[in-house]
């Protein structure tokens, strides 16, 4: 198995997610990895956006919290 070290500096492009200060940057996307997506998020306090995850996804949170809602509950990281 290969191990790959990824950092926020490996983010290829940032895009606005939602209409408030929520930026998401892909490190691995479906074009570079058929198995999963890895991304960093930069969210201003109170910023939010909703999306439906249709594949394996990893969001790296370096500061603050990420709330994930799903059928039957929610988790905060």
C-alpha positions in Angstrom: 0.0 0.0 0.0 1.3 3.5 -0.9 1.2 6.3 1.6 0.9 9.9 0.5 1.5 13.0 2.6 -0.9 15.8 1.8 -1.0 19.3 3.2 -3.0 22.4 2.7 -0.2 23.6 0.3 -1.2 20.7 -2.0 -4.6 22.3 -2.6 -4.9 22.7 -6.4 -7.8 25.3 -6.4 -10.1 26.9 -3.9 -13.8 27.5 -4.6 -16.6 29.3 -2.9 -19.0 26.8 -1.3 -22.3 28.5 -0.6 -23.1 32.2 -0.4 -21.1 33.1 2.7 -17.4 32.9 3.6 -17.0 29.1 3.0 -14.1 28.1 0.8 -13.3 24.5 -0.1 -10.1 23.2 -1.7 -9.6 19.8 -3.2 -6.3 18.0 -2.6 -7.5 14.8 -4.1 -10.6 14.8 -6.3 -12.3 12.3 -8.4 -10.1 13.2 -11.4 -6.9 12.2 -9.4 -8.4 9.4 -7.3 -11.3 7.2 -8.2 -11.7 6.0 -4.6 -12.2 9.1 -2.6 -12.0 12.9 -2.3 -9.8 14.8 0.2 -10.4 18.5 0.8 -9.6 21.3 3.1 -12.2 23.8 4.2 -11.9 27.4 5.3 -15.1 28.6 6.9 -15.7 32.0 8.5 -17.5 31.9 11.8 -21.1 31.1 11.1 -20.5 30.2 7.5 -22.3 27.1 6.2 -23.3 25.3 3.1 -25.1 22.1 2.4 -24.3 19.3 0.0 -25.1 15.6 -0.5 -22.1 13.4 -0.4 -22.3 10.7 -3.1 -18.8 9.1 -2.7 -16.1 8.7 0.0 -15.0 12.1 1.2 -12.6 13.4 3.8 -12.8 17.0 5.0 -9.8 18.2 7.0 -10.7 20.7 9.7 -7.7 22.6 11.1 -9.6 25.1 13.2 -13.2 25.5 14.4 -15.8 22.8 14.0 -17.6 20.9 11.2 -21.2 19.7 11.8 -22.3 16.8 9.7 -26.0 15.9 9.6 -27.2 12.5 8.4 -30.3 10.4 8.6 -30.8 9.7 12.3 -28.5 12.3 13.8 -25.5 14.6 13.5 -21.8 14.7 14.5 -19.6 17.7 15.3 -15.8 17.5 14.6 
